[in-house]
């Protein structure tokens, strides 16, 4: 149940980001929207970090600096990818991102890099994700031939 609740929280946050990004006016500088959104995000993180009962630990940051840097680059690539995906292709194309995330995150990071346990049902889910990407591509092709 916790997995569902945490995933729902992340999905709701993502939906809010997409809504805000799609609802905003186009900008000549794609970094302007993302930077402003990240300022709000940073303020919220600062409030919650300092409101937390556990003290901040500088040694923790030093011990995990490599992973913090990797995650920071990941945030950057994610937000840039989201901006271009939604501003140029629309929110309905999120399905491509979601399915590619299954492959890159669940399989690439979870199973291959961190060797998290999986079974035949996880393999079937991965294959279905690939089938969904192919089906989506076919649907998009049909849409473009109808409108073109």
Secondary structure, DSSP 8 states (H G I E B T S, - for coil): -HHHHHHHHHHHHHHHHHHHHHHS---S-HHHHHHHHHHHHHHHHHHHHHHSSS---HHHHHHTHHHHHHHHHHHHHHHHHHHHHHHHH-GGGHHHHHHHHIIIIIIIIIIIIS-----HHHHHHHHHHHHHHHHHHHHHHHHHHHH-
